[in-house]
Amino acid sequence: MGVTFPGEMRQDEVWAGFFARHYNGSRRGLAKRIFANSGVVSRHGAVNPLVEDASSWSTARRMDRYLTEALPLGKDAVGSALDAAGLRPDEIGLFVVCSCTGYATPGLDILLARDLGMAADTQRLFVGHMGCYAALPGLGAASDYVASRGRPAVLLCLELTSLHVQPPSDDPQQIVAHALFSDAAAALVLVPDATGVQVADIAAVTDTATADHMTWDVTDLGFRMGLSPKVPDVLSIYVGDLVGGLLARHGLTLSDVDGWAVHPGGPRILDVVRDRLELPEAALAESRGTLAAHGNCSSPTVLLILDALRRRAGGQPRTTVMLAFGPGLTLYGVLLRG
């Protein structure tokens, strides 16, 4: 794996230095409470609001900045992952890139493949507009390729949510988005016939009746997040059956899982997963720690948690469940076995 971040920002400083003025009307008290209770202590931004106010930028300007910032971050993350795997870029058979915070043609996948020195016959897959759960279907596509073709693959998740700060609004959903979201790039290399962690299975469920609970709309002023407070309630309906079915197919139960990489959409989402699955609070230590240290980075976040699990005291878990949630409303789960 390889992870990289743009500049670090402390949550309290971002509030005091920018968002306290941004929400200086009737919503200031609510905004202050949301920022304080977000579970975020520090985060990262390619655009630091203490230096640049992007809230009035056009979408075109934001997309120009996206490429400027994304290319070096992606190159660093993928390069670090390849170095850790002992592979050259031209040995990669499939390059999967997940990102919903910026678009360009030629895409980030093509430009990074060029800059990294991947072979001309490297296959590429770009996954957009899946948001926070995109890493898991991306991981599924990469692992299927490795299993069927016998060649290495790379997954890169890269998001620059800081580009999409919105103009001042009384909408509490916008306040929540501004309090939680952050920037990061995370890359993962999969190789055939290797010892170590294996992608054992993947499961998904989508409740299209709640599709309006999480949205990501392209506007003239960047991309605007819609994030209903009902999201945790919907997750509570499905997460137990999804995880139970994923484990049962392999003769496992919840007690067999010693690693949980749960996407921290916010503190309440983690609480719901903990309570619905009857997990001890310690099982979510890496998820809460990632939220505190890095914020919600959208698609890279679950990979950041996986990286934290790999580095924890006591060694890498033997059986890990990765969970992520996003628009649809969609739940994805991946079972990893060591």
Secondary structure as GFF3:
##gff-version 3
##sequence-region A 1 338
A	DSSP	beta_strand	2	4	.	.	.	ID=ss1
A	DSSP	beta_strand	8	10	.	.	.	ID=ss2
A	DSSP	alpha_helix	11	14	.	.	.	ID=ss3
A	DSSP	pi_helix	15	19	.	.	.	ID=ss4
A	DSSP	alpha_helix	20	22	.	.	.	ID=ss5
A	DSSP	alpha_helix	28	36	.	.	.	ID=ss6
A	DSSP	beta_strand	42	44	.	.	.	ID=ss7
A	DSSP	alpha_helix	59	85	.	.	.	ID=ss8
A	DSSP	three_ten_helix	89	91	.	.	.	ID=ss9
A	DSSP	beta_strand	94	98	.	.	.	ID=ss10
A	DSSP	alpha_helix	108	116	.	.	.	ID=ss11
A	DSSP	beta_strand	123	127	.	.	.	ID=ss12
A	DSSP	three_ten_helix	131	133	.	.	.	ID=ss13
A	DSSP	alpha_helix	135	149	.	.	.	ID=ss14
A	DSSP	beta_strand	153	160	.	.	.	ID=ss15
A	DSSP	three_ten_helix	161	164	.	.	.	ID=ss16
A	DSSP	alpha_helix	172	180	.	.	.	ID=ss17
A	DSSP	beta_strand	183	190	.	.	.	ID=ss18
A	DSSP	beta_strand	198	206	.	.	.	ID=ss19
A	DSSP	three_ten_helix	208	213	.	.	.	ID=ss20
A	DSSP	beta_strand	214	219	.	.	.	ID=ss21
A	DSSP	beta_strand	222	227	.	.	.	ID=ss22
A	DSSP	alpha_helix	231	248	.	.	.	ID=ss23
A	DSSP	three_ten_helix	254	256	.	.	.	ID=ss24
A	DSSP	beta_strand	259	262	.	.	.	ID=ss25
A	DSSP	alpha_helix	267	277	.	.	.	ID=ss26
A	DSSP	three_ten_helix	281	284	.	.	.	ID=ss27
A	DSSP	alpha_helix	285	294	.	.	.	ID=ss28
A	DSSP	alpha_helix	301	311	.	.	.	ID=ss29
A	DSSP	beta_strand	319	326	.	.	.	ID=ss30
A	DSSP	beta_strand	330	337	.	.	.	ID=ss31
###
